[in-house]
Amino acid sequence: MTHLTRTTGLREHPDLAVVIPAWNERENIELLLPALKEMIAALGLTAEIIVALDLVLAMVQAARSYGRKKGLLGSYVVGNAVSPPFCDACFDGVAMLGAIIAHVPGRDGRVQAFRAAWRTLRPGGKLAMTTHNRRCHWKLRLYFACVNRFRRLGRRLGLWTSLGDNDRWSTRISEARSRRPVFFHMYDLDEALADLREAGFEVVDARARADFEAGCVDLALRERDYFLGFIAKRPEA
């Protein structure tokens, strides 16, 4: 309740709030601060209040502890990105770092998460996000070309599978490996653009993460980089 009251109060303070995901491992949390600063700059904001959201309590507690050490002003909240506990039009920017969207199962679920971000943004507010790029290496392209074909055949034969096209399980989801396999969906640029637009966003920029870091558009970098970056906004009208 305190958090909702505080979130509602952000309506009175434009250009203050950015929603970010909390990260659970120390190695990842220490990467959060510089990445967040870059995303805030990309959004064109001066962030004074940060509200961090994650599904798992332990992740939120770790982020809260690290945030206090670094003097980050804000709230750290347990919640689901598909249905976040925030009111409409209460944030000026949303940053989904670390391929958070990739861990939402099903295209409907991912589009719903984008719609939830759209709902919480004020008109003109921006979303910055990164996600995986399945076209960055020939091994990934070959892997998904094969497994997608088998999964589609299985669905035609009435065989149940928990994974859809371009989904996978892996323990290699960050510099700190997970103890158990974790679900994630691997996007490519066109698919991510389609989902963002389906959710109502106007895409401002879409490049490989390396393109953003280099400050240029480089198609060669885009073909090799494991991550894609996007800036999208909720239209004014």
C-alpha positions, 0 to 999 in steps of 0.5 A: 500500500505504501508503494502504491501511494508513493507511485500515485504521488509520482503523478505530481512530479514529472520527469522523476521516475524510471522503473527498472528490474532488480537483479539477483546475483552480485555480479549482475547487480554491480553491472546495473548502475552504469547500465541504468545510467546509460538507459536514463540518458537514452530516455532523455530523463533526469531520474530522481526516483527509481522503482525496481520490480522483480518477481522473486523476493530474494532478487528484490532484497539483493537489489535493495541492499546494493541500492542503499550502498550506492545511494539510489533513491527509490522503492524495491518491489516484488511484482510480475512484469505482466501485471505490475502493481502500478497505476496508469500513466505514473512513470516517465520511463521504463527500462527493461534491462538484462533481457527481462522480457525474454523470461516471459513465456508465450508471445501473448504473455510478452505482448501483455508485459509490453502493454503493462509497460505502455499502461504505466507510462505517461503519454510521451514516456519511453521504454528502453530495453535489451533482449537476446538476438538469436541471429547473432551466430550461425549455431543459434540460427541452425539450432532454432531452424531445426528445433522449431521444425520438430516442435511444429511437427509435434504440435500437428501430431497433437504432442504437447510441448511447453516450448514454442518457437525460438524458446529454450532452457539454459543455465547460461543466462548471465555472468553468474550461471543459474543453478537450474535451467531457466526459460527464455525466448530468443528474439530477433530484431523483426520479431521484437519490433512486431511485439512492441508495435502490437502493444501500442508502442512507437519504436524510436530506435532499434539496433544491436547493443553494440550499435548503441555503445558505438554511437553509430549504425553498424550492420556488421555489429548487428549480425554479431552482437548477442543483444539487441537494444530498443527505444520505444515510446507511448504516443502522445495521443 
